[in-house]
Amino acid sequence: MCLIVLAWRQHPDFSLVLAANRDESFQRPAAAAAFWPREPHILAGRDLQAGGTWLGVTRCGRFAALSNVREAAAPGGPSRGGLVSAFLRGKASPADYLAGVARHGMQFAGFNLLAGDGRQLGYCSNRDGAPRLLAPGIYGLSNHLLDTPWSKVQRAKDLLAPLLARPEPRPEDFWALLSDRWQPPKEQLPKTGLDGDRERRFSSIFVPGGDYGTRCSTVLLMGRDGRVRFVERRFDAKGECAGEARYVFALQPRQGE
């Protein structure tokens, strides 16, 4: 996942509004978002190479999403996607789960992890000190730390803000944001160790196809009325839409409530 922009408790009708793009090699096998057959309370895509997922939600309102930290060194360690699926399977609060992740986080390549349960929303990175719970606000995350002011992150936050002014935003309202291909001028590009052409290509919200680019876009709206709206659009190596998954469901009570 290479861009996540979200509003936490910023809309009167939606506790969480999230729009995200997953950028990945088109050769890496993945399954479309669906309720998992053996764990039908989890709605997420699936990485078919290493297992786990990059973004998912459960029927009781647990949510998690991941982005990698772009680093010059080759990635190593266990799959970071397992951090998302483990939270979705579990019952620990976001604060407790992220504290546990932090204790063994350095065995993974660089990552950012968001985890929420409708009551708390937390953030953790193994490149950014202790985990923390997030106050209500608008946040952006790409392949560096939370709210690092890369042009694509700031642009996505700016495009999200007016959508939150709408009485009832719909998933369709977010596709223009997620398909934005504007690239900043050279002097505004981050310096992450990539060559100039790749640094510029990866600087847009939607990364055009090729060997690596935006594989899917996801919109997640968690309503205060207990309804969840989840839409995923998938893209081929030409950057053209190759399918869509759409789900609406009512949250189930947490066990013991």
N, C-alpha and C positions, 0 to 999 in steps of 0.2 A: 504494500500500500504506500503510495507516494504522495498523496495529498488527502488530508482530512480537515474539513472545516466544520465547526459545530457551534450551536448556540445552546447553552445549558441554562434552563429556567429564564429565558429571555422572551418568551411568547406566552400570552395568557392562556392559550389552549394546548400548547405543546411543551412538555418539560424538556424534551431533547429534540433538536432539529439537526440533522447531520447530512452532509454531502461528501462523498469520497471517491477518489479514483485510485484504482490499483494498477500500478505500472510493473510489468514483468516481462521476461522473455516469452515470446510466443511459442517457443518450443517446450516450455514447462507445462506438463499436463495439469489441468484443473477441472473441477466439476462446477457446474452452475449452482447458484444459490438455491437451496431446497431444504426442507426439513429432513434431517438425517434419518435414514431408515432404522438404524439400531438405537438412535437417541432422538426420538421424534419431538422432543421439546426444544431442540436446537435448530435454528434457521441460519444457514451460513453457506458460503461456497466452501470448496475443499481443495486443498493442495494435494494432488494425487501422486506427487513425487516424494514428499517428505511427511505427508499427513498434516493435520492441523488446518488452520484457516487464518485469514487476514482480518476478517470482520464478521461478527455474528451477533444474534440476539436470541433470547429464549422466550418461551411462552409466559414466564413469570417476570419478564422485564430485565433480566441480566443482559448486559451489553459489553462487548470488548472489541477493540480494533488496534491494529499494529502497523507501525511503519519502521523500516530499516534506517539505520544511520549510514549515510554514504561515507565510506572510508576508503583510503588507498589500499590498505591491506586486504588480502583475500579473506572472505568470511570463513569462519570455522565454528566448531561446536555444534550442539544440537539445534534442531529446527526451531526458529523463533515462533513459528505458527502454533506450536504446542502451547505457548503461553496464553493465547486467546482461547483455544478450545478447553484448556484446563479450568479457566475461570468460568466459562459457560457451563461446564459440567458440575462445578462445585457449588458450595453454599456459603463460603466465607464472604464477609463484607469486602467491598473494594479496598478499604484501608488495610485490612488484615491480609488479603491476598497479595497486594502490591508490596507490603512489608516482607512477606515471604519470598516473593520474586527477587527483591533487592538483595536478600541474603545470599542468593546463588546466581545473581544476574551476570557476573563476569565470566561465567562459562559460555555465554552466548556471544555471538557477534553483536555489534551495536544495534540497539533497538529502542523504540518508543512504544509504550503500551498505555492505552486508555481502558479503564474498566469502570462500569457503573451498574447500579441496581435500582435506579429510580429514586433512591434516597441520597446516595453519594455518587460522585464522579471523581475518580482519581487518575493521576498520571504518574508514570514511572519510566525512567530511562537508565540504562546502565552506563550512560555517559553524562549523567546530570545529577549526581548526589542522591539524597533521600527522596522517596516517593512523597507526593503531597495530594491532598484533596483540593479540588478546584471550586472556587467561589462561582456564583452565577456570572455568566459572561459569554463572550464570543471568543473562540480559540481557533488557531490554525496550526497545522502540523504537516511537515513534509519530511525530508530525509535529514533533518537536523533536529535540534531540540524544540520543544513546544514554544510557539510564537516567535521563533527565529525570524527576523524580518526579511526573508527572501521575498523577491518581487511577487512570485506566484502565490505565496501565502498571504501577503497583504492584499493582493488583488482579489483573491477568493473571499477574504473576510469583508472587503468592501462590497463585493457583489452579493454576499449573503445578507448584509444588513438591511437593504430595502425589502428583501423578501420577507423578513420578519415583521415588517409593518403591515403586511396583508392580513386581513381578518382570519383567513383560513388557507395558509399555503398548501399547495398540492405537490406531489412528487414531480409533476410535469413542469412546475415552475423552476426547477433546479437544473434542467438539462442545459440551458444556455450557459450557466456558470460552469458546469462540469465539462462542457465541450469547448471552452474558451482556449484558443491557440495563440493568443498574443504572447510575444516574446519581448523581454525588456532589452534596452540597449546594452551594449557590451560592458560598459562600466558598471552596470548594476547586477551583473551575473555573479553568483556565488563562486567561491574558489574551493572546489572540493576534490581537486586532483584529476578531473577529467580533461580531455583535450577540449579546445575552444568550441569546436562544432558540436560535440556531444553535450557540453555544458549548456550551450544555447538551446539545443533541441529539448533538453530535459527541463528547461526553465519555464515552459508553458504549463498551464493547469492541465490541459489535455495534451499528452505527448503523442505525436503522430506515429503511425505504425512503422514497421520495418522489422528488424530482428527483435526489437525491444520497444515497448510503448504501453499506452493505456489499454489494458485488457478488459476492464469493466468499470462502470460507474455505479455507485450505490447511493440511494436516498433512503434515510430512515427517519420517520416521524413518530415519536412516542407521545400520544395524546394524554392529556390530563383526564380524559373521559375513559381511559383504560383501553383504548384501541391503538394498535401498532400498524403502521403502513410501511412496507418495505418493498422497494423496487430496485432491481439490478438490470442494467443494460450491458451486454457484452459486445466486444469489438474485435474485428479481425485485424490481420497485419496491414491492411490498407486503411485502417482507421474507420471502417464502415460498420454500422450496427449489425451484429450477427445473431441477436436474440435478446429476449427480455423475460425476466421472472418477476412476478408481481404477487404480493401477499398482503392480506389484511386480516388481522386476528385480534381477539379480545384477550387482554392479559388474564392469566389465571392467578388466583390467590397463592401467596407463598405458603409453603407447608408450615403449619402451626398457627396460621392467622385465620 
